[in-house]
Amino acid sequence: MAQNSIHWFRKGLRLHDNPALQEAVRGAGTVRCVYFLDPWFAGSSNVGVNRWRFLLQCLEDLDANLRKLNSRLFVIRGQPANVFPRLFKEWKISRLTFEYDSEPFGKERDAAIKKLAMEAGVEVNVKISHTLYDLDKIIELNGGQPPLTYKRFQTLISRMDPPEMPVETLSDTLMGRCVTPVADDHGDKYGVPSLEELGFDIEGLPTAVWPGGETEALTRIERHLERKAWVANFERPRMNANSLLASPTGLSSYLRFGCLSCRLFYYKLTDLYRKVKKNSSPPLSLYGQLLWREFFYTAATNNPRFDKMEGNPICVRIPWDRNPEALAKWAEAKTGFPWIDAIMTQLRQEGWIHHLARHAVACFLTRGDLWISWEEGMKVFEELLLDADWSVNAGSWMWLSCSSFFQQFFHCYCPVGFGRRTDPNGDFIRRYLPILRGFPAKYIYDPWNAPESVQAAAKCIIGVHYPKPMVHHAEASRLNIERMKQIYQQLSRYRGLGKEGRRDFSPLNPLPYPSAFSPAQTALAFSLSLLLYSSKRGEDRSYQTLPRFPYLNMVT
């Protein structure tokens, strides 16, 4: 007897390299591809219009590609746990397939759905394809704990088999005799909604800089791989003004929504490297941007508090300031620092910023200038950033704020000097902050230093038409480096504590600030003391070199 299958789309919004989708059509008489969308959640969540537009475009493209196979996408309004029992009965379903979700919330949701399916007599088949590796195997290889340094992570995967090869794209041949029952009212009942239907006001919404969907993703990967010299030498492109603008070869958003398979990208890189390098084996560094993604997924998979400071065993508890007014100025591009404000304006308008721009605004908000918790910055990125991914977003903010994956806290991005070195003429600022367009390059990064005559000629008086700087950077960064130094000294002091180790400390604060150091923190405390030793020896290179931070947007 033929199977009646449902394939449940979540992140893997594609037909290529989708093993769970292939499992759905194997030997099946009917298959229905579903995606759940909660209209109430769309209107009330903190996800911005650019992210919703990208998702809807992904769904429209997926539906168009399914149509070519005489199938359709069923967009279901409601919660999976509420709707699946009805669908199992109504469609006489015997098999449910979906891509494995490694994140804690996803695992909890999927366990509940598996239970419902089992009660309904429905077979469940789950396949890994959103990550390169089985993350549980990485953790098992590390003695049951996730690796907390990228170097350790690299060591572990070098001992594992290469990622599985991508499976072939769903085709008429693979579909075989499998059909999708489609009613005449399918569009009304199961069609992809518009932004207006979800409650968004689209008046004045600019054209999408990043079109969503698998079709666009596959076009971009070919453009990306045309840069053969980059693949051959794996050299980071030199940073310039054009680097700050959206690239037609950018892939990060497509990897995040699963429009592009990370395994397909991995093996296309491998094949091209071998062609250019005459069959030599590629180094791990070639896949660095993909592996950082994998590293954060591994660190987060068994940690439901990964996006929080409190209760997060790998995050240092830092007494950040609570300053809603300063946070709002940062988020709304009103800091008075043109470099920071231009970046935040681009983020809000387009849903993307370059990875070094992300470093600059993250440092400014947290340990650099404002001393505001990384959790607040993470929430803003979650709202505005197309490629914001729970694991990677939280992990990167912890990293950049020196709250975990311990980095050199004495490195600090200057909100004037860093931008000026990147784009000396200030074209990026003029593009996103037209109010400052009239300033000469000499003053565009610090217009408050411009003489009154220059401000008048630019038709922009600082403090009237554009805000004055909200902080004095040199003083704020010096104070914050000292704060962080004291916190790290306290942590390194207790590196020998056992599982129950607990101490109270209060950096620059007369009130006691409790901090429980987990085994993960104490195990890494020795490395912190080495960092402190380096800083004491005068190795503060804050303005000469860039810290070795991961690419937050992965593939630019």
C-alpha positions in Angstrom: 0.0 0.0 0.0 1.4 3.4 -1.0 2.4 5.9 1.7 0.7 9.3 2.1 3.5 11.7 3.2 3.9 15.1 4.6 7.2 16.9 4.3 7.4 19.7 6.9 9.5 22.7 5.7 11.2 24.8 8.4 14.6 26.2 7.6 15.6 24.0 4.6 13.6 26.0 2.1 14.9 24.2 -1.0 14.6 21.3 -3.3 18.3 20.6 -3.7 20.2 18.5 -1.1 17.0 17.9 0.9 17.3 14.2 2.1 14.2 14.5 4.3 12.1 15.7 1.3 13.5 12.8 -0.8 12.4 10.4 2.0 8.9 11.8 1.8 8.5 11.0 -1.9 10.2 7.6 -1.7 7.6 5.0 -2.5 4.8 7.4 -1.7 1.5 7.7 -3.4 0.9 11.3 -2.3 3.1 14.0 -0.8 2.1 17.4 0.6 4.8 19.9 1.5 3.7 22.2 4.4 5.0 25.3 6.1 3.5 26.6 9.3 2.9 30.3 9.6 1.3 31.8 12.7 -0.4 35.1 11.5 -0.7 36.4 15.1 3.0 35.8 15.7 3.8 37.7 12.5 2.1 40.8 13.8 3.3 40.7 17.3 6.9 39.4 17.1 10.1 41.4 17.1 11.0 40.3 13.6 11.2 43.2 11.2 9.6 43.7 7.8 12.7 42.9 5.8 13.1 39.5 7.4 9.4 38.7 6.8 9.6 39.8 3.2 12.7 37.6 2.7 10.9 34.6 4.2 7.8 35.2 2.1 9.9 35.4 -1.1 11.6 32.2 -0.1 8.2 30.5 0.2 7.0 31.9 -3.1 10.1 30.6 -4.8 9.7 27.2 -3.2 6.1 27.0 -4.3 7.1 28.0 -7.9 9.7 25.3 -8.0 7.3 22.7 -6.6 4.8 23.7 -9.3 7.3 22.6 -11.9 7.0 19.1 -10.4 3.1 19.4 -10.5 3.2 19.9 -6.7 2.5 22.9 -4.4 3.5 24.3 -1.1 0.8 24.3 1.6 1.2 27.3 3.9 -0.7 26.4 7.1 -2.0 29.1 9.4 -1.5 28.0 13.0 0.7 26.1 15.3 2.1 22.7 14.3 1.0 21.0 17.6 -2.6 22.3 17.1 -2.9 21.5 13.3 -1.0 18.3 12.7 -3.5 15.9 14.4 -6.2 17.2 12.1 -4.0 16.9 9.0 -3.0 13.4 9.9 -6.6 12.3 9.8 -7.9 14.5 7.0 -5.1 13.5 4.6 -4.7 9.9 5.9 -1.0 10.5 6.5 1.3 7.6 7.2 4.7 9.3 7.0 6.0 12.6 8.3 9.5 13.9 7.3 11.5 17.0 8.2 15.0 18.3 8.5 16.7 18.0 11.9 16.8 21.2 14.0 19.7 21.3 16.4 18.6 24.2 18.4 17.0 23.6 21.9 13.6 25.2 21.1 13.4 23.2 17.8 14.3 19.9 19.5 11.6 20.5 22.2 9.0 21.3 19.5 10.0 18.3 17.3 9.8 15.9 20.3 6.2 17.0 20.9 5.3 16.5 17.2 6.9 13.1 17.1 4.8 12.1 20.1 1.6 13.3 18.3 2.6 11.4 15.2 3.3 8.2 17.1 -0.1 8.4 18.7 -1.7 8.8 15.3 0.3 5.9 13.9 2.4 8.1 11.6 6.0 7.1 10.9 8.5 10.0 11.4 11.7 10.3 9.4 14.3 13.1 10.3 17.4 13.9 8.3 20.4 16.1 9.1 21.1 18.7 6.3 21.2 22.2 7.9 24.6 21.5 9.3 27.7 19.9 7.9 28.1 17.4 10.7 26.1 15.5 13.2 26.6 17.9 16.2 26.0 15.1 18.7 29.0 13.2 17.4 31.2 16.2 17.8 30.1 16.5 21.4 30.5 12.8 22.0 34.1 13.0 20.6 34.8 15.8 23.1 33.8 13.7 26.1 30.2 14.7 26.2 30.8 18.5 26.3 30.7 21.0 23.4 34.1 22.4 22.5 34.3 26.0 23.7 37.3 27.2 21.6 37.4 27.2 17.8 40.8 25.6 17.8 39.4 22.6 19.8 36.5 22.4 17.4 38.8 22.2 14.4 40.8 19.5 16.1 37.7 17.4 16.7 36.3 17.7 13.1 39.7 16.9 11.7 39.4 13.5 13.3 35.9 12.9 11.8 34.9 11.8 8.3 34.1 14.6 5.8 30.5 15.9 5.7 28.1 13.7 3.7 27.8 14.5 0.1 24.7 16.5 -1.0 21.8 14.4 -2.3 20.4 15.1 -5.8 17.8 17.7 -6.4 14.1 16.6 -6.3 13.0 15.9 -9.9 10.2 14.3 -11.9 12.2 11.1 -11.9 12.5 11.1 -8.1 8.8 12.0 -7.7 7.9 8.9 -9.8 4.2 8.2 -9.4 4.0 10.4 -6.3 1.3 13.1 -6.7 0.2 16.1 -4.7 -3.6 16.5 -4.4 -4.3 20.2 -5.1 -7.9 21.7 -4.7 -9.2 24.5 -6.8 -9.2 26.8 -3.7 -5.6 26.0 -2.9 -4.4 29.6 -3.3 -7.1 31.0 -1.0 -6.6 28.2 1.6 -2.9 27.5 1.5 -1.3 30.3 -0.6 1.7 32.3 0.5 0.3 35.5 2.3 1.4 39.0 1.5 3.1 41.4 3.9 -0.2 43.4 4.1 -2.1 40.2 5.1 0.4 39.8 8.0 -0.3 43.4 9.1 2.7 45.2 7.8 2.5 48.7 6.3 4.5 48.6 3.1 4.0 52.2 2.0 7.4 53.6 1.3 9.1 50.2 1.7 12.1 50.2 -0.6 12.9 47.4 -3.1 14.5 44.4 -1.5 18.3 44.5 -1.7 18.4 40.7 -1.0 15.7 38.8 -3.0 14.8 35.6 -1.1 14.6 32.0 -2.4 16.5 29.0 -3.7 16.6 30.2 -7.3 18.5 33.4 -6.2 20.7 31.4 -3.9 21.9 29.0 -6.6 22.6 32.0 -8.9 24.6 33.7 -6.2 26.8 30.7 -5.4 27.9 30.5 -9.0 28.9 34.1 -8.9 30.6 33.6 -5.6 32.7 30.7 -7.0 33.7 32.7 -10.1 36.4 34.3 -7.8 38.9 31.6 -8.5 41.8 33.5 -7.1 40.0 33.9 -3.8 39.5 30.1 -3.6 43.0 29.3 -4.6 44.7 31.5 -2.1 41.9 31.9 0.4 42.8 35.5 0.9 40.4 37.8 2.6 39.3 40.6 0.3 40.8 44.0 1.1 38.4 46.1 3.0 37.2 49.3 1.2 34.1 51.4 0.8 32.5 49.0 -1.7 32.9 46.1 0.8 30.4 47.9 3.0 27.6 47.6 0.4 25.4 44.6 -0.3 27.2 42.1 -2.6 25.6 40.1 -5.4 27.6 37.2 -4.2 26.5 37.3 -0.6 25.2 34.0 0.7 24.6 34.4 4.5 20.9 35.0 4.4 20.4 32.0 2.0 22.3 29.7 4.3 20.3 30.9 7.3 16.9 30.1 5.7 18.2 26.9 4.1 17.7 28.2 0.5 21.3 27.1 0.0 22.7 23.8 1.3 25.8 24.2 3.4 27.0 20.8 2.1 26.5 21.9 -1.5 28.6 25.0 -0.8 31.2 23.0 1.0 31.7 20.5 -1.9 31.6 23.2 -4.6 34.4 25.0 -2.7 36.3 21.7 -2.4 35.9 20.8 -6.2 37.0 24.3 -7.3 40.0 24.3 -4.9 41.2 20.9 -6.3 40.8 22.1 -9.9 42.8 25.3 -9.2 45.4 23.5 -7.0 45.7 20.4 -9.2 43.9 17.9 -6.9 45.7 18.9 -3.6 43.6 18.5 -0.5 42.0 21.8 0.7 43.0 23.1 4.2 40.3 23.5 6.9 40.8 27.3 6.6 39.1 27.2 3.2 35.8 26.4 5.0 36.4 28.8 7.8 33.2 30.8 7.4 31.1 27.6 7.3 32.9 26.1 10.2 32.3 29.1 12.5 28.6 28.6 11.9 29.0 24.9 12.8 31.0 25.8 15.9 28.3 28.1 17.3 25.6 25.5 16.4 27.6 22.9 18.4 28.0 25.2 21.4 24.3 26.0 21.5 22.6 22.7 20.7 22.3 21.5 24.4 22.1 24.9 26.0 18.6 26.4 26.0 20.0 29.5 27.8 22.6 30.1 25.1 21.0 33.5 24.3 20.9 34.7 27.9 23.6 35.8 30.4 21.8 34.5 33.5 21.7 30.7 33.7 24.1 30.3 30.8 27.0 28.0 31.9 29.4 29.3 29.3 28.7 33.1 29.7 30.5 35.3 32.2 28.1 37.3 34.3 29.1 40.9 33.7 27.3 43.8 35.6 26.3 45.6 32.4 24.6 49.0 32.7 20.8 49.2 32.1 20.3 52.3 30.0 17.2 52.2 27.7 17.8 55.7 26.4 21.4 54.9 25.3 20.2 51.6 23.8 17.5 53.4 21.8 20.0 55.9 20.4 22.3 53.1 19.3 19.4 51.1 17.7 17.9 54.2 16.0 21.2 55.5 14.6 21.3 58.6 16.9 24.7 58.1 18.7 26.3 61.1 17.1 29.1 59.0 15.6 28.5 59.0 11.8 30.3 55.6 11.3 28.1 53.9 13.9 24.9 55.6 12.8 25.5 54.9 9.1 25.9 51.2 9.8 22.7 51.0 11.9 20.8 52.9 9.2 21.9 50.4 6.6 20.9 47.6 8.9 17.4 49.0 9.4 16.9 49.8 5.7 18.4 46.7 4.1 18.6 44.0 6.7 22.4 43.4 6.2 25.7 44.9 7.2 29.3 43.8 6.6 30.8 41.5 9.2 33.4 44.2 10.3 30.6 46.7 10.5 28.8 44.3 12.9 32.0 44.1 14.9 32.1 47.9 15.2 28.5 48.4 16.4 28.7 45.4 18.7 31.8 46.7 20.3 30.4 50.2 20.6 27.2 49.0 22.4 29.0 46.6 24.8 32.6 46.7 26.0 33.7 49.6 23.9 31.6 52.6 24.8 28.1 52.1 26.2 28.6 49.1 28.5 25.1 47.7 27.6 24.5 44.0 27.7 25.1 42.0 24.5 21.6 40.5 25.0 20.1 43.9 24.0 22.2 44.1 20.8 21.3 40.5 19.9 17.6 41.4 20.1 18.0 44.3 17.7 19.9 42.1 15.3 17.2 39.4 15.6 14.7 42.0 14.6 16.5 43.6 11.7 19.2 41.2 10.4 18.1 38.9 7.5 20.7 36.3 8.4 20.2 36.5 12.2 20.3 32.9 13.4 19.7 32.0 17.0 22.9 30.1 17.6 25.2 32.2 15.5 23.7 35.5 16.6 23.9 34.8 20.3 27.3 33.2 20.0 28.8 36.1 18.1 27.4 38.7 20.5 28.9 36.8 23.5 32.2 36.6 21.6 32.3 40.2 20.6 31.4 41.4 24.1 34.0 39.1 25.6 31.4 37.3 27.6 32.4 33.9 26.3 34.8 32.1 23.9 37.3 34.4 25.6 38.9 37.0 23.4 41.3 39.9 23.9 39.1 42.5 25.7 41.8 45.2 25.4 41.2 45.4 21.6 38.6 48.1 20.9 37.2 49.5 17.7 37.4 53.3 17.5 34.1 54.7 16.1 36.1 57.4 14.2 39.4 55.9 13.2 38.2 52.5 12.1 35.7 53.9 9.7 38.1 56.5 8.4 40.7 53.8 7.6 38.1 51.7 5.8 36.5 54.5 3.7 38.7 57.6 3.9 36.4 59.7 1.7 33.3 58.9 3.8 31.1 57.8 0.9 29.4 55.2 3.0 28.3 57.8 5.5 27.1 60.1 2.8 25.0 57.3 1.3 23.2 56.4 4.6 23.3 59.8 6.4 22.5 62.3 3.7 22.3 65.1 6.3 26.1 64.9 6.6 26.7 64.8 2.8 28.0 68.4 2.7 30.9 67.8 5.1 34.4 67.4 3.6 36.2 64.1 4.2 38.4 65.7 6.8 35.4 66.1 9.2 32.8 63.6 8.0 33.7 61.0 10.8 33.9 63.6 13.6 31.7 66.5 12.4 31.6 68.0 15.9 35.2 69.0 15.4 34.4 71.0 12.3 34.5 74.8 12.6 31.2 76.6 12.7 31.8 77.9 9.2 32.2 74.3 7.8 29.1 73.2 9.6 27.2 76.1 8.1 28.5 75.5 4.6 27.4 71.8 5.0 23.9 73.0 6.1 24.2 70.8 9.2 24.8 72.3 12.6 26.0 69.6 15.1 23.6 69.4 18.0 20.8 70.9 15.9 20.5 68.9 12.6 22.6 65.9 13.7 23.3 64.9 17.4 26.5 65.5 19.3 28.4 62.4 20.3 26.6 60.6 23.1 29.9 59.6 24.8 33.5 60.6 24.9 35.0 57.5 23.2 38.6 57.7 24.6 37.3 58.1 28.2 34.5 55.5 27.9 36.7 52.8 26.2 39.5 53.3 28.8 37.0 52.9 31.7 35.4 49.9 30.1 38.7 48.1 29.4 39.5 48.6 33.0 36.1 47.2 34.1 36.6 44.2 31.8 40.1 43.7 33.1 38.9 43.5 36.7 36.2 41.0 35.8 38.7 38.8 34.1 41.1 39.1 37.0 38.4 37.9 39.3 37.5 35.0 37.0 41.1 33.9 36.6 41.7 34.1 40.3 39.1 31.4 40.8 40.3 29.1 38.0 40.9 26.3 40.5 37.4 26.2 41.9 35.4 23.0 41.5 31.8 22.4 40.4 30.4 24.2 43.4 32.8 27.2 43.2 31.0 30.5 43.9 32.4 33.9 44.7 30.9 37.4 44.9 32.7 40.3 43.2 31.8 43.7 42.1 34.0 45.4 39.5 33.8 49.2 40.0 30.6 48.7 42.0 30.4 49.0 45.8 27.5 46.5 45.9 28.3 42.8 45.8 27.6 41.2 42.4 27.2 37.4 42.7 28.8 35.2 40.1 28.8 31.5 39.9 31.6 30.1 37.9 30.7 27.0 36.0 33.2 24.2 35.2 33.3 25.5 31.6 34.3 28.9 32.8 36.9 27.8 35.4 38.4 25.4 32.8 39.2 28.3 30.6 40.2 30.7 33.2 43.9 29.9 32.8 43.7 31.3 29.2 42.2 34.4 30.7 45.2 34.9 32.9 47.4 34.6 29.9 45.4 37.4 28.2 45.8 39.5 31.3 49.5 38.8 31.4 49.8 40.0 27.7 47.9 43.2 28.5 50.1 44.0 31.5 53.1 43.7 29.3 51.8 46.5 27.2 50.5 44.5 24.3 47.5 46.7 23.7 47.2 47.0 20.0 43.7 48.4 20.0 44.2 50.7 17.1 46.8 48.8 15.1 45.4 45.4 14.5 42.0 43.8 14.3 41.0 41.0 16.7 40.5 37.5 15.2 36.7 37.5 15.5 34.4 35.3 13.5 32.4 36.5 10.6 29.0 37.2 12.0 27.4 37.2 8.6 29.4 34.1 7.6 29.7 34.4 3.9 29.8 38.0 2.5 
